[in-house]
Amino acid sequence: MSSTADFASTQADLTAVPSAPFSRRMLALLADLLILALVGVISVWQLGLRLLDNYSDISELALAWVFAAVVPATIVAIVVVDAVRIGQTPGMAAIGIRAVHDGNRRRVVSTDDPRVPESGIPALWRDVRILRLAAQVLAVIVVVALIRWMFHNLISSMDRVGLPKDFDFLEKPYGVAVRDAFGLGVRDPVWKALLVGLQNTLVASVVGVFIATVVGLLVGIARLSSNWLVAKGASLFVESFRNIPPLVVIILFGSALFTFGPLPQFTVDNPPWQGKFFGSDSNWIIISKDRWGIPSLAEGDNVGLFWLLVLAAAIIAVAVWRWRTQHNNATGQPHHRVLWSLGAFAAIVVVCFVALGGPYSWSWPAISESGRRVAGGFSTNSGYMALTLGLGLYTASFVAEIIRGSILAVHKGQTEAAMAVGLKSGQRYRHVVLPQAQRIAIPPYISECANLIKNTSLGIVVAYPDLTLIVITAWGINFPAPQLLLIHMLVYLIINLLVSALLNVYNRSIQLKER
C-alpha cells in the first residue's frame, strides 16, 4: 500500500482541495495538548502521592516514575512519530484533518473531502501490533502493582499482629504425632513433617493416576462395545461417578468400606483378617477397617550399586530398541522391539541381582507383638485407601469419556481398513485405533491428571496425612499461616508443572511430523 505523499503526487485534483480552516487546526492542537496535559497531571499526581507519603520502597518509586516519565514520554513519541509518518495526530484525527503533500507544498486538508486519499500506513495508536504490545505491558504493570499492593497489605498485617516474616519456624519441633509416620517424632522439625506430607501426597497422586488411567481406558472402550450389558454398565459407571462431587465419593468409600463396612476391627482382642499362602505361615494380605498390609521388598546390601546397574540396563535396552528399529528399516523383517528390549533389560537385571547376592528380599506383613499394628511388608491406612479409590474412580469416569471421544474421532475408514486386512478386535484397538486416539486424548488427559493431584488435598476429610493436613495442623498450633500457605501452593504448583511438562513432551513425541 502506498504512502500518502506517493499517492498524492498522482492526483492532479489534490491541489484543488481547500486547506482546512485555521480554527480546525487550532482545535486539533488544543485536543493534543489536552491529552498530553491530562497524562501529565495524572503522572505528576501519582509521583506526588508517593513522594509526599514518604515512600521509600524501591518498587513503589519505580512504578511512580513509570507513570511520571515513561508513559508520558511514550505518548509524546507516538504523537510526534505519527505527525511525521502520516501527517496526523490523535487530535487531528478527532477533528477530521490531516497534513498531505500536494506535490508543491505540505498542507492541512479535511479528510471529509472525497478527493483526499486515505493513509496507507496505520497510525501507531491504531496499529494492532502496537495496541497488543501496549495491552501486554499495561497488563504486566497492573499485575505487578496488584501483587505489590497485596504483599504490602500482608506485611503490614503481619507486623500489626506480631507474626514473624521469616522461615525460621521450619526448624522448630512440629509437636504433633502424624498418623503412620513412624519415623517422625513430635520433637522433629516442621520441615520433616512437611516432607512426610509431600511423600503421602505423591504416593496418593501416583496410585490415583494409575487407577484412573487403567479403569478409564477399560471403561471408555467398554462404552463402545457392541454388547448391550457391557456398554450400559460402563455408561452407568461414568454417569454415576462424574455427577457426584469427589468429596462425597471419598467420604462414601471411607464410610461404607471402612468406618461402617463389613471389615473386621484391628484390636488386640479382635485381630484383622489374614490371608496366608497355602502351606505357609506368611501372609500375603492383611485386611481390617483401619489398615491393610501387603508384601513388599526390604533393602539389603549393595542397593545403590544395584540401581546403577539397573540404569545401565535401561540404557542398553534403549540401544537394543534403536538397533531393532534400524534392522527393520534396512531389511523389512519384523523388529520385535518390545520383546528384544524387555528381554535384554530383564536378563541384565536378573544377572546383576543374583551376582550382588540379592540386594532386596521379600518382607511379609504380620501383626506386631503388641497386636496393634502391621509389622513388615507395606501397610497403609483407611484414609489412603478411601482417597486413592475415590479419586481414582471419580477421575476414571472423565478419562473414560476422553478415551471414548478420542476413539470416535478416529476416522471409521481406519477401522474398516484394519478389518479388511484381517485384524481382530483387540488387534485393531492396539495397532490402529488407540495409537491414533492417544494423540487426541493426551491434552485433556493432562488436565485430568492435574485435577486429581490437586484433589488429593481432600484427603483431610478421611484423616489422610497429606501435605494439606500437615499444613493445616501446623497452622492450628500457631505456626505462621502465610509462609505455610506459600509453601503449600508452591509444592502443588511445582508438582503439576512437572507432570504437565513430562506429558507434553510425550504428547509432542507422538504427534505426526509434517514434512
N, C-alpha and C positions, 0 to 999 in steps of 0.2 A: 504494500500500500504506500502511495507516495506521500511526501510531506506537504504541508500547506504551501510553502514557497514554490516547490516544484509544480504543484497543481495550479497555483495561481498564475504562474508565468504562461500557462497555456490558455488562459481565459482572457479573451480580448475585452469582454464587457465588465471585468472586475474593476477597471478604472472608473467605470460609471457608477459603481456602488458608493453612495454617500458615506462620509465619515460619521461615526456616532457622535451625538451631541456631547459637548463638554460636560454637561450636567450628569450624563450617564457615566462618563469616565470618572468623574469625581465621586459619584455614588459607589462605583466599584472599588475605588481606592479606600473610601470610608469603610466599606464592608470588610476589606482585607485587614485594615488597621483594627477594626473591631474584633476580628477573630484573633489577631496577634495580641491585642490588649487583654482579651478575656483569658487567653492561655497564660499570659504574663502575670495577671492578677492571681490566678489560681496557683501558679508556681511559686510566686513570692509568698502567698498565704501559707502554702504547705511548708516552705522553708522557715518562714517566720514562726509558725506554731512550734516547730521543733527547737529553734534557737531560743525563743522566749521561755519555753518549758525546760530549758537547760538539759536537753537530751545529750547524753554523752555516748550513747550506743552507736557503734560504727555503722551497723546495718541500717538503723533509722536515719542517720545523717546521709548515708549513701543514697537511700531511697528518696530523701528530700532533695538532694542535688540532682537526682534523675529528673524529678518534676521541675526543678528550678532552672536547669541548664540544658539537659539533653533533649527533653521533649520540646521546649520552645525552639532550640536550635534546629531540630529535625523539621519542625513545621515551617520555619523560615526558609530552610533549604529547599523544601518541597515547593513553596510558593515561588522562590527565585528560579529554580530549575525549570518549572513549568512555564514561567514567563519567558524564559529564553528558548525553551524547546518548541512550544506550541503557541506562544504569544497569548497565553490566557492564565489567569489566576482564579482561585475559588470565588473571589468577589466579582470578577468579570463574568465568570460562568453564571453566577446567580443573577446578574443584571442582563445577561444575554448579549455580550460584546466580546470581540476577540481581535488581537492585532494580527494583520496579514501584510504581505509584501505584494504589491500590485505590479511589480516589475520596475517601478521608478523609486518608490519610497515605501516606508513602513507606515501603515495607517491603522487606526482602530475603527472597525466597522461592526455593524449589528449582525449577529448570527441569525436573525429572523429573516433576513433577505435571502431569497432562494438562490441568488447568484453567488453567495459566499459558500465555498466548498467546506465540507467538514474536515477536521484534522485527521490525518492518517495515523497519528500517534496518540494513544490514550493519555490523559493526564495522570500524574503519579497518584493523586488521591482518588482516581477512579480505576487504576490498574489493578486487576485481580491479584497479580503476584505481590504487589506492594501491600494490598489490603490483607492478604493472607499472612504475610510476614508481620505486619503491624498487629494483627489479631493474636498471633502466637506470642509476640513479645509482650503484648498487653496481658495475655493470659498468664505468662510466667511471672510478670510483675505482681499481678493480683494474687496469685497463689503464694508467692514468696511473702507478700505483705500479710496475707491471711495467716500463714503459718507463723510468721513473726509475731503477729498480734496474739495468736493463741498461746505461743510459747511465753510471751511476756506476761500474759494473764496467769499462766500456770506457775511461773517462777514467783510472781507477786503473791499468789495464793499460798504457795508452799512456804514462803517467808513469813506470811501472816500467821499461819498455824504452827510454824516451827518444824516443818518436815525437812529432813536432810535432802540435799540435792545430789549427793554422790552415790556411789555403788558400794560403799564400804560394808553395807549390811549383808552382802553376799558371803562375807567371811564369818558372820555371827552364827551361833547354833540355831538350827531350824526349830528345835524344841517340840516337835510333834512326830509321833510314830507314823510311818507310811505303810499302808496295807501291802503285805507281801514283799516289802523291800527289806529282806533280812540282812543285807549288807549295809543298811543305813540306820544309824542310831540317832537318838534325839539330840545328841551333842555334836553331830556332824553339821558342817556349814550349810547355808541355804543353797549355795551353788550345786552341791552334791544332790540335794533334794530335787532341784530343777532338772539335773541330768537324769535322775530316775524318772521324773515325769516325762521328759523328752523321749527316753527309751520306751516307755509304755505307749506314748503317742505313736511312735514309729512302728512298734510291733502291731498295734491295733490297725494302723493305716495299711501296712503291707498285707496283713491277713485279710482285712476287709476288701482291699482292691482285688486280691486273688479270688475271693468268694464271688464278688460282683462280676468279675470278668468271666469266670468259668460258668457260673449259673446264668448270667446274662446271655452268653453265647449259646448255651444249650436251649434256653427258653426262647430266644429270638429265632433260632432255626425251627424250634418246635411250633411256633406260631404260624409258620408257613407249611406245616405238614399237611398232607392230604388225609391223614387220619383225623376224623372228627373229634374223637375223645382227646387226643394229644393236643390238637390245636386249641380246643376250648379250654382245656386245663391250663395251657400256657397263657391264654388270654385272661383267665381268672386270676392267675398269679400276678400278672402285670397290673391289671386294673385294681386288684386288692391292695398291693403294696404301694404303688405310686400315688394313690389317692389318700394315703394316711400319712400324717406328719411323722418324720423319722423319730422324733422324741417319743411319740406314742408307741411306735414299733419297738424301740429299745426297752421302754417300760413294760410292754407286753411280754417280751422274751424274759426280762428279769423277773417278772411276777409269775407268769404262767409256767415257765420252765424251771425256775429255781425257788423263789420265795414260797409259792403255794403249789409247786409242782409235785409230781409223784416220786421224785428222787429222795433217797434216804438222807438223814441228817449226818453230820460229821462230828460226833462227840465221842468221848471215851467209852460211854456205855452203849452207844449206837454207832458202830463203825460204818463207813461207806461201803458201797458195793465194789467188789474187786473182781476183775476178770483175769483169770490165770491161764497160762499156757497149758495145753494138755500134757499131763505128766510132769509138770514143773511147778515149783513154788513161786516163780517170778510172775509179777503182774504185768499185763500188757495195757491195762487201763484201770483207773480208779475214778468212780463217779459218785458225787454227792451233791447236795443242794448248794454248797458253798465252794467246792473245789473239785477240779478234775486233774488227774495225773496220767501222763503217757510216757513211754520210754524216750530217752534222749541220749546224746553222746557226751561222755565225760572226757575231759582233756587228760592226756598223759605227757610223756616226754616227746621232744622234737616236734612240737606242734607248729612253731614258727617256720622251721625248715620244711615241714610237710606242705604248708600253704605256699611257700615259694616254689616248690616243685609242682604244685597244682597250677600255679600261674604259668609256669613254663609249659606244662601240658596243654593249657588253653591256647598258648601262642602256637604250639606245634599243631594243634587241631585246626586253628585258623589257616596255617600254612598248608595243611592237608586239604582243606576245603578249596583253597585257591588252586592247588595243583590239580584236583579232580575237575574243577571248572575249566581250567586250561586244557586238560586232556579231552574233555567233552567237546570243546570248541575246535580242537585240532583234528580229532578222529571221528566225532559224531557218535561215539559209543556212550552208553549210559554212564552218568557220572557217579551216582550213588554217594553224593557228598555227605549226606547225613550219616549214613552207615559208616563210611570211612572216618569221618571226623570224630563221631562219638566213640567208635571203636578204638581209635588211637588214643583219645583222651582217657577212656575208661581203662585201657591196658596200662598206660603210664601211671595213672593214679593208683591202681591196684598194686603194681610192682613197687612203687615208692612206699605205699602203706605197709606192705609186708617187709620191705628192706629196713624200714625205720622201726620195726618192732611194734607196730600198732600204736600210733600217736593218739588214737581215740579208742574208747571202749564203751560198750553199752551200759547205761545206767537205768535200772528198772525202778519204777515207782513203788514205794512201800509206805506203810503207815509208821510214823515215828514211834519211838519208845513211849513218849508221853501220850500218844493216841490222839493228838490234836492237830497234826499237820502231816503233809506228804513229804517223805524223805526220799531223795533220789529221783531220777527222771526229770521230766519237765512238768511242772504243775502250774495251774492258773486258777483264777478265782471266777466266781459267777459274774462279777461285773464285766470282766474281759469277754466272757462268752456271750453275754447278753449284748454288749456293744458291737462286737465283731459280727455276730449273726444278724442282729437287727440292721446295722448299717450295710452289711454285705448284701442281704436280700433286698433291702429297700433300694439300694443303688442298682442292683441287678435288674430291677424292673425297668429302669431307664436305659440301662445298657442293652437290654433285650429289644427295646423299641429302636435304638440306634442300629443294632445289628439287622433287625427286620427291614428298616427303611433302607439301609445300605445294600442289602441283598436285592430288594425290589428295584433299586436304582441301577443295578447291572442289567444291561440290555438282554432281553429274553433270547436274542439270537445267539448269545454266548452259551446259554444252557442248551439250546437246540443243537448247536454245533457239537457240544460235548456229548449229547445223547447220540448224535449221528456217528460219532467215532466209537461208540460202544462203552462209554464210561458209565459206571454205576452211580447211584445217587450219592454215596459217600465220596466217591472219586470226583464227581462233578463239583461238590462243595469244596473239597480240599484243593483241587488243582485249578479250577476255573473260577468259581463264583467268589469264594472267600478272599483269594488274593486281590481281586478287583474291588470287592466290597470294603476291604480294610482301608483303602485309600480314601474312601468317603467317610468311614466310621471313626478314624483316628482323631480328627479335630474335635467333634463333640464328645468323644470318649475322654479326651484330656480334661474337659470341663467337669465331667462326672467324677474323675479321679480327684480333682481339686476339691469338689464339693464333699466327697467322702472324707478326705483328710481334714477339712475344716469341721465337719460334723462330728469328728471324734471328741470334740470338746463337750458333746452332750453326754459323755460317759460319766459326768458328775452326778447324774440322776440315779445311777446304779453303783455309786461309790467306787468307780474305777479311778485309780490314782494316776490319771494322765497329767499333762502339763497344766491344763486349766485348773484342775482340782488342787494341785500343788501351789499354784499362784494364788488362788482364792484363799486357801488356808493360810498362806504366808501373809496375805493382805489382812486377814481377820485377826492375826496376832500382832498387829501394829508394825509390820514392815511396810516401807513406803510404797503405796499403790502405784504412783506414776511410773516409777522405774520398773516395777514388776510387770505392769501392763505393756510397757515399751518392749521389754524382753519377750513377753508373750506374743505380741504382734510380729516382732521381727523373726521369731522362730518359725511361726506359721508361714510368714511371707517367704522366707528362705526355702523352706521345705517345698512349698507349692511352685516356686520359681524353678527349683532344681528338677522337680518331676515334670513340669511343663517343658523345660529345656530338653530333657532327655527324650521325651515322647515326640517333641517337634523335630529333633534330629532323626529319630526313626521315621517319622512321617515324611520328611524330605527324602530319605533314602529309598522309600518305596514308591515315590511318585514317578510317573513316566517322564523320561528325559527327552525333550523335543530337540531334534537336530536342525 
